[in-house]
Amino acid sequence: MSGGTPGAGATVLYVRYLGLADGSAGGAPASHGRDTPGVEAGGGLSPRGRAGGRRPQGPGAPGAGAAGPGAAGAGVGVEAPDSGGPGEEAYDRLLGLLREFTPVVQPLPPAAALAELGGALRYFGCGAGRLAEVVRVRALALHGVDCVMGVGPNPVLARMAADLREGPGVSEVPDEPGAVAAFLAERPAAALHGVGAATARTLAGYGLTTAGRIAAAPPATLQRILGPATARRVHALARGIDPTPVTPGAPPRSASAEHRYEHDELDHDARRRTLLALADRLGHRLRGEGRAARVLTLTVHYADRSTTTRSRTLPEATAHTPALAAAAYALHDALGLQRARVRAVALRAERLADAAQAHRQLSLDPADERRRRAEAAADRARRRFGTGAAGPAGALGAA
């Protein structure tokens, strides 16, 4: 089972693919991949033989990776680019690669996926670390994409193992309670996925700055600090317990808009104009489809091919351009980029809902009502004369 207690025999892989978002990877396969059949690209890994012959080799063979939802097994997380942009096809291909090992794949756009590999581990007769190397080699051979991988007893530990790496390769947290405790002991509270900055600051005020200290704290003390529900969750994470299951299904609905600069952009105001234009484009699309976003994600691509991604939950589901732009500005300004050399920016609307059923707080501000009427008029002009017929004046020439 994925997402259990350390020592329960479960193994999870987390994979972060490199070079996809900036378009520098995912092109033609590496030359060595053309003559590499199936899983043999992983260095000769093949299924265990049975009496009377051997199974066909490779995860694409019939019956390969036949893990069911209840199989005790592993998960793979894949970070990839925004769907709806140039990287959508690459992301789909990488999800397809995971499905060659197991049908239990849970896409987590814009940059992740989980896959349960219990059946694949039994089929190939190896550990998750070895299978991670196979996935890495196949991604390189078939898609020209390298990756960073973490192996652990559950998704949180596997992701934290991957976060420790500074380059491609595999890091592993052994499935032993003592090894898990040692791994977590000095990790900062904010490194526990699911513990936000506000919770980490609250804990730090009581001297609980590391996972080891949180795990050693009495549960009653944590409940007084954080409240019962949050305290139980944080205490479990600090001990390396993550009950998150892998649920196969289609990617959640989302929409994105991206702008790539012709040169490295250092001007803060120019980037804000771009964000306004992207928010306007995204809002126009959502309103035309009758949808509203609950979460907005900003992705910034830099000249050195690194990427920063930040998300914000909106106060209410919306497709209103000023609300989307305000959230985008807040995300951007919080990065403190100053003289950063920005190559591209992208906005993604996530957790989309039916706009007709979305709750909207009544406003007594006449200016807000005027903006909404102007927005509706601009949408009508765009439908009639094209997308460039109307838009925010502050976004002119930005995107």
C-alpha positions as CSV (number, residue, x, y, z in Angstrom):
1,M,0.0,0.0,0.0
2,S,1.2,3.5,-0.7
3,G,1.3,6.0,2.0
4,G,1.6,3.9,5.1
5,T,3.6,3.7,8.3
6,P,7.4,3.1,7.9
7,G,8.2,-0.5,8.3
8,A,5.0,-1.7,6.8
9,G,6.7,-2.9,3.6
10,A,5.3,-0.2,1.3
11,T,7.7,1.6,-1.1
12,V,7.0,4.8,-3.0
13,L,8.9,6.6,-5.7
14,Y,8.7,10.3,-6.4
15,V,10.0,11.5,-9.8
16,R,10.7,15.0,-10.9
17,Y,11.4,15.4,-14.6
18,L,14.0,18.0,-15.5
19,G,14.1,20.5,-18.4
20,L,10.5,20.1,-19.5
21,A,9.0,23.5,-18.6
22,D,11.5,25.5,-20.5
23,G,11.2,23.4,-23.6
24,S,14.8,22.2,-23.4
25,A,13.9,18.5,-23.1
26,G,11.4,16.1,-24.3
27,G,12.4,16.2,-27.9
28,A,14.1,13.4,-29.9
29,P,15.1,10.4,-27.9
30,A,18.7,9.9,-27.0
31,S,20.6,7.9,-29.6
32,H,21.3,5.1,-27.2
33,G,17.5,4.6,-26.7
34,R,16.9,3.4,-30.3
35,D,18.5,0.1,-29.8
36,T,17.4,-0.5,-26.2
37,P,14.5,-2.9,-26.0
38,G,12.0,-2.6,-23.2
39,V,13.3,-2.5,-19.6
40,E,16.7,-3.7,-20.7
41,A,17.5,0.0,-21.0
42,G,17.6,-0.1,-17.2
43,G,20.7,-2.2,-17.2
44,G,19.4,-5.7,-17.9
45,L,16.5,-5.7,-15.5
46,S,13.9,-8.3,-16.6
47,P,11.1,-10.2,-15.0
48,R,11.8,-13.3,-12.9
49,G,11.7,-16.5,-14.9
50,R,9.1,-19.2,-14.3
51,A,9.2,-22.9,-14.9
52,G,8.6,-23.6,-18.5
53,G,10.1,-20.4,-19.9
54,R,10.5,-16.7,-19.2
55,R,8.0,-14.0,-19.5
56,P,8.3,-11.4,-22.3
57,Q,10.6,-8.7,-21.1
58,G,9.7,-5.0,-20.8
59,P,6.9,-3.2,-19.1
60,G,5.0,-3.1,-22.3
61,A,4.7,-6.8,-22.3
62,P,1.3,-8.4,-21.6
63,G,0.6,-8.4,-17.9
64,A,3.5,-6.1,-17.0
65,G,2.9,-3.9,-14.0
66,A,-0.5,-5.4,-13.4
67,A,-1.1,-3.7,-10.0
68,G,-4.6,-3.1,-8.8
69,P,-5.8,-0.3,-6.6
70,G,-5.5,-2.6,-3.6
71,A,-2.0,-3.8,-4.4
72,A,0.7,-3.3,-1.8
73,G,3.1,-1.1,-3.7
74,A,4.6,2.1,-4.7
75,G,3.9,5.5,-6.2
76,V,5.7,7.6,-8.6
77,G,5.4,11.4,-8.7
78,V,6.2,13.2,-11.9
79,E,6.7,16.9,-12.2
80,A,6.1,18.3,-15.6
81,P,5.0,21.5,-17.3
82,D,1.7,23.2,-17.4
83,S,-1.0,21.5,-19.4
84,G,-2.5,23.5,-22.2
85,G,1.0,24.8,-23.0
86,P,3.8,23.5,-25.1
87,G,4.7,20.9,-22.5
88,E,1.3,19.2,-22.4
89,E,2.2,16.5,-24.9
90,A,5.5,15.8,-23.1
91,Y,3.6,15.4,-19.8
92,D,1.1,13.0,-21.5
93,R,4.0,10.9,-22.8
94,L,5.6,10.7,-19.4
95,L,2.3,9.7,-17.9
96,G,2.1,7.1,-20.6
97,L,5.5,5.8,-19.6
98,L,4.3,5.3,-16.0
99,R,1.2,3.5,-17.3
100,E,3.5,1.0,-19.0
101,F,4.5,-0.1,-15.4
102,T,1.1,0.2,-13.8
103,P,-2.5,1.3,-14.6
104,V,-2.8,3.0,-11.2
105,V,-1.6,6.4,-12.2
106,Q,-2.9,9.6,-10.6
107,P,-2.1,12.8,-12.6
108,L,-1.5,15.8,-10.4
109,P,-1.1,18.7,-12.8
110,P,0.5,21.1,-13.3
111,A,3.7,19.3,-12.2
112,A,3.1,15.9,-10.6
113,A,1.7,12.4,-10.8
114,L,1.5,9.4,-8.6
115,A,1.6,5.8,-9.6
116,E,1.3,2.6,-7.6
117,L,4.0,0.1,-8.5
118,G,3.3,-2.8,-6.2
119,G,2.6,-5.1,-9.0
120,A,5.6,-4.0,-11.0
121,L,7.9,-4.6,-8.1
122,R,6.7,-8.2,-7.7
123,Y,6.7,-8.7,-11.5
124,F,10.3,-7.6,-12.0
125,G,11.5,-9.0,-8.7
126,C,13.4,-5.9,-7.6
127,G,13.2,-3.0,-5.1
128,A,11.7,0.4,-5.9
129,G,15.2,1.9,-6.1
130,R,16.2,-0.4,-8.9
131,L,12.9,0.2,-10.7
132,A,13.4,4.0,-10.3
133,E,16.6,3.6,-12.3
134,V,14.7,1.8,-15.0
135,V,12.1,4.6,-15.2
136,R,14.9,7.2,-15.4
137,V,16.7,5.4,-18.2
138,R,13.5,4.9,-20.2
139,A,12.7,8.6,-19.8
140,L,16.1,9.4,-21.1
141,A,16.1,6.9,-23.9
142,L,12.5,7.4,-25.2
143,H,11.9,11.1,-24.4
144,G,15.3,12.7,-23.8
145,V,14.3,13.7,-20.3
146,D,16.4,13.2,-17.1
147,C,14.9,13.2,-13.7
148,V,15.4,13.4,-9.9
149,M,13.9,10.6,-7.9
150,G,13.2,9.9,-4.3
151,V,12.4,6.5,-2.8
152,G,10.7,6.0,0.6
153,P,7.9,4.2,2.4
154,N,5.3,6.8,1.5
155,P,4.8,9.9,-0.7
156,V,6.0,12.4,1.9
157,L,9.3,10.6,2.6
158,A,9.9,9.9,-1.1
159,R,9.3,13.6,-2.0
160,M,11.6,14.8,0.8
161,A,14.3,12.4,-0.4
162,A,14.1,13.8,-3.9
163,D,14.2,17.4,-2.5
164,L,17.6,16.7,-1.0
165,R,19.1,16.0,-4.4
166,E,20.7,18.9,-6.4
167,G,20.8,17.0,-9.7
168,P,19.6,13.9,-11.5
169,G,19.6,10.6,-9.7
170,V,17.9,8.6,-7.0
171,S,17.9,9.2,-3.3
172,E,16.4,6.6,-0.9
173,V,15.0,6.5,2.6
174,P,15.1,2.9,3.8
175,D,11.8,1.3,4.9
176,E,13.0,1.0,8.5
177,P,11.6,3.0,11.5
178,G,15.1,3.9,12.8
179,A,16.3,5.1,9.4
180,V,13.1,7.2,8.9
181,A,13.6,8.8,12.3
182,A,17.2,9.6,11.5
183,F,16.3,11.1,8.2
184,L,13.6,13.3,9.6
185,A,15.4,14.3,12.8
186,E,17.0,17.5,11.6
187,R,14.7,18.4,8.8
188,P,12.9,21.7,9.2
189,A,9.2,21.7,9.9
190,A,8.5,23.5,6.6
191,A,10.2,20.6,4.7
192,L,7.3,18.4,5.7
193,H,4.9,18.5,2.7
194,G,1.6,19.6,3.9
195,V,3.0,21.9,6.6
196,G,2.6,25.5,5.4
197,A,4.7,28.5,6.3
198,A,2.2,29.8,8.8
199,T,2.1,26.5,10.7
200,A,5.9,26.3,10.6
201,R,6.1,29.8,12.1
202,T,3.7,28.9,14.9
203,L,5.6,25.8,15.8
204,A,8.9,27.7,15.7
205,G,7.5,30.1,18.3
206,Y,7.5,27.1,20.7
207,G,10.9,25.9,19.8
208,L,9.5,23.1,17.5
209,T,11.7,23.9,14.5
210,T,12.5,20.4,13.3
211,A,10.6,17.2,12.5
212,G,12.5,15.4,15.3
213,R,11.4,17.9,17.9
214,I,7.8,17.8,16.7
215,A,7.7,14.0,16.8
216,A,9.1,14.0,20.3
217,A,6.5,16.6,21.6
218,P,3.6,15.3,23.6
219,P,0.4,15.2,21.4
220,A,-1.5,17.2,24.0
221,T,1.0,20.0,23.6
222,L,0.7,20.1,19.9
223,Q,-3.1,20.1,20.2
224,R,-3.0,23.2,22.4
225,I,-0.7,24.9,19.8
226,L,-2.4,23.8,16.5
227,G,-5.8,22.4,17.4
228,P,-6.7,18.7,17.4
229,A,-7.0,17.9,13.7
230,T,-3.9,19.8,12.5
231,A,-1.9,18.5,15.5
232,R,-2.6,14.9,14.6
233,R,-1.7,15.4,11.0
234,V,1.6,17.3,11.7
235,H,2.6,14.8,14.4
236,A,2.1,11.9,12.0
237,L,4.1,13.6,9.2
238,A,6.9,14.3,11.7
239,R,7.1,10.6,12.4
240,G,7.1,9.7,8.7
241,I,3.5,8.6,8.5
242,D,1.5,9.6,5.4
243,P,-1.8,7.7,4.7
244,T,-2.3,9.4,1.3
245,P,-3.6,6.8,-1.2
246,V,-2.9,6.7,-4.9
247,T,-6.2,7.3,-6.7
248,P,-6.2,6.7,-10.5
249,G,-8.2,9.1,-12.6
250,A,-8.1,11.8,-15.2
251,P,-6.3,15.1,-14.5
252,P,-8.3,17.7,-12.7
253,R,-9.7,20.3,-15.1
254,S,-7.4,23.3,-15.4
255,A,-6.6,26.1,-17.8
256,S,-3.3,28.0,-18.4
257,A,-1.8,30.9,-20.3
258,E,1.9,31.5,-20.8
259,H,4.1,34.2,-22.3
260,R,7.7,33.6,-23.3
261,Y,9.9,36.7,-23.7
262,E,12.1,37.3,-26.7
263,H,14.9,38.3,-24.3
264,D,15.6,37.8,-20.6
265,E,13.2,40.2,-18.8
266,L,14.6,42.0,-15.7
267,D,11.9,44.7,-15.5
268,H,9.5,44.2,-12.6
269,D,6.8,46.4,-14.1
270,A,7.0,44.7,-17.5
271,R,6.4,41.4,-15.8
272,R,3.4,42.8,-14.0
273,R,2.0,44.0,-17.3
274,T,2.5,40.5,-18.7
275,L,0.7,39.0,-15.7
276,L,-2.2,41.3,-16.3
277,A,-2.4,40.2,-19.9
278,L,-2.3,36.6,-18.9
279,A,-4.9,37.0,-16.3
280,D,-7.1,38.7,-18.8
281,R,-6.6,36.0,-21.3
282,L,-7.3,33.3,-18.7
283,G,-10.3,35.1,-17.4
284,H,-11.8,35.5,-20.9
285,R,-11.3,31.8,-21.6
286,L,-12.9,30.8,-18.3
287,R,-15.9,33.1,-18.7
288,G,-16.5,31.8,-22.2
289,E,-16.5,28.2,-20.9
290,G,-18.7,29.1,-17.9
291,R,-16.1,28.0,-15.4
292,A,-14.4,29.6,-12.4
293,A,-11.1,28.9,-10.7
294,R,-10.6,28.2,-7.0
295,V,-6.7,28.1,-7.2
296,L,-4.3,30.2,-9.2
297,T,-0.7,29.0,-9.8
298,L,2.2,31.2,-11.1
299,T,5.2,29.6,-12.8
300,V,8.3,31.6,-13.5
301,H,11.0,30.2,-15.8
302,Y,14.5,31.7,-15.5
303,A,17.4,32.1,-17.9
304,D,19.4,29.3,-16.2
305,R,16.5,27.0,-16.9
306,S,15.4,26.8,-13.3
307,T,11.7,27.2,-12.4
308,T,9.7,28.6,-9.4
309,T,6.1,27.7,-8.9
310,R,3.7,29.2,-6.3
311,S,0.0,28.7,-5.8
312,R,-2.7,30.6,-4.0
313,T,-6.3,29.5,-3.0
314,L,-8.6,32.3,-4.0
315,P,-11.2,33.6,-1.5
316,E,-13.9,32.4,-3.8
317,A,-14.1,30.7,-7.2
318,T,-13.8,33.4,-9.8
319,A,-13.2,34.1,-13.5
320,H,-13.0,37.9,-12.9
321,T,-9.9,39.3,-14.5
322,P,-9.1,41.9,-11.7
323,A,-9.3,39.1,-9.0
324,L,-7.1,36.8,-11.0
325,A,-4.6,39.6,-11.7
326,A,-4.5,40.6,-8.0
327,A,-3.7,37.0,-7.0
328,A,-1.0,36.9,-9.8
329,Y,0.6,40.1,-8.6
330,A,0.7,38.9,-5.0
331,L,2.3,35.6,-6.0
332,H,4.9,37.5,-8.2
333,D,5.7,40.2,-5.6
334,A,6.2,37.6,-2.9
335,L,9.0,36.0,-4.9
336,G,11.1,39.2,-4.5
337,L,12.8,38.6,-7.9
338,Q,14.4,42.1,-8.2
339,R,17.1,41.6,-10.9
340,A,16.2,38.0,-11.8
341,R,16.6,37.1,-15.5
342,V,13.1,35.8,-16.4
343,R,12.6,33.9,-19.6
344,A,8.9,33.1,-19.3
345,V,5.9,33.4,-17.0
346,A,2.7,31.3,-16.9
347,L,-0.6,31.3,-15.0
348,R,-2.7,28.3,-14.4
349,A,-6.3,28.3,-13.1
350,E,-7.0,25.1,-11.2
351,R,-9.8,23.3,-9.3
352,L,-12.2,24.7,-11.9
353,A,-15.9,24.8,-11.0
354,D,-19.1,25.5,-12.8
355,A,-19.4,29.3,-12.7
356,A,-23.2,29.1,-12.4
357,Q,-22.8,27.1,-9.2
358,A,-19.9,29.1,-7.8
359,H,-20.5,31.2,-4.7
360,R,-20.0,34.9,-5.2
361,Q,-19.9,37.3,-2.3
362,L,-22.2,40.3,-2.8
363,S,-20.4,43.5,-3.3
364,L,-21.6,47.0,-2.4
365,D,-18.8,48.6,-4.3
366,P,-20.2,50.4,-7.4
367,A,-16.8,50.4,-9.0
368,D,-16.7,46.6,-8.9
369,E,-20.0,46.4,-10.6
370,R,-18.8,48.8,-13.3
371,R,-15.7,46.7,-13.9
372,R,-17.8,43.6,-14.3
373,R,-20.1,45.3,-16.8
374,A,-17.1,46.5,-18.8
375,E,-15.6,43.0,-18.7
376,A,-18.8,41.6,-20.1
377,A,-18.8,44.2,-22.9
378,A,-15.2,43.4,-23.7
379,D,-16.0,39.7,-23.9
380,R,-18.8,40.5,-26.4
381,A,-16.5,42.6,-28.5
382,R,-13.9,39.8,-28.5
383,R,-16.4,37.2,-29.6
384,R,-17.4,39.4,-32.5
385,F,-14.2,41.0,-33.6
386,G,-11.4,38.7,-32.2
387,T,-9.4,38.4,-29.0
388,G,-7.4,41.5,-29.6
389,A,-10.5,43.8,-29.9
390,A,-10.6,44.7,-26.2
391,G,-8.6,44.2,-23.0
392,P,-7.1,46.0,-20.0
393,A,-5.2,49.2,-20.9
394,G,-2.4,48.3,-18.6
395,A,-1.7,45.1,-20.5
396,L,-1.1,46.8,-23.9
397,G,1.8,45.2,-25.7
398,A,2.7,43.0,-22.8
399,A,1.7,39.6,-24.1
